[in-house]
Amino acid sequence: MTIPELWPAMGRGSVWLYQRARGFDERQIIDNGPRIRKSISKDRTFMEDVEPENIDYLHDALKKMCTRIGDKLKTKALRFKTVTVKIRYEDYSTIQRSRSIPVESDETSLLEKLTIELFENKRNHNKSIRLVGVKVSQLSEVSEQLCLTEFL
């Protein structure tokens, strides 16, 4: 389309629309600095639905995701405060449940414990599972000052 073709429908906005649609923009690009990560998550979709009795397989999948998330937290020097577990069932219904802890952490063992607890407390024991996921959020950078609870 040309500007004259756009004019009847868009009026003065036709010039702006025409230029933006073709990637023309004279405004200065503003760098907002490094991107601040808000969450880290991992999902696993199974090739076949996992029967509810195959709990060890589901726990292993969740623990592997926690390990990968824990590694990324340590690499990025981040701590989490909230854990979210996602479960998608065979009928594609999906639930997500979260739990927050009082003091942020980067401990993989704590992440695993919270994940398994959330999963076990919220899963439907009668439905096969198609996908599981783990997400950590409310991230903060690791400070040099240690918290008293880290020694307990």
MOLINTA-V961640 format. One record per backbone hydrogen bond with DSSP energy under -1.0 kcal/mol. NH is the residue of the N-H (numbers start at 1). CO is the residue of the C=O. If there is no record, write none. Layout:
((NH;CO) (NH;CO))
//
This chain:
((6;2) (7;3) (10;6) (11;7) (13;10) (14;11) (17;13) (18;14) (19;15) (20;16) (21;17) (23;20) (24;19) (40;136) (42;134) (44;132) (46;130) (50;129) (54;51) (55;53) (58;54) (59;55) (60;56) (61;57) (62;58) (63;59) (64;60) (65;61) (66;62) (67;63) (68;64) (69;65) (70;66) (71;67) (72;68) (73;69) (74;70) (75;71) (76;72) (78;73) (79;140) (80;105) (81;137) (82;137) (83;99) (84;135) (85;97) (86;133) (87;95) (88;131) (89;93) (90;128) (92;89) (95;87) (97;85) (99;83) (101;81) (105;80) (111;107) (112;108) (113;109) (114;110) (115;111) (116;112) (117;113) (118;114) (119;115) (120;116) (121;117) (122;118) (123;119) (127;124) (129;50) (130;88) (131;88) (132;44) (133;86) (134;42) (135;84) (136;40) (137;82) (140;79) (142;77) (150;147) (151;148))
//
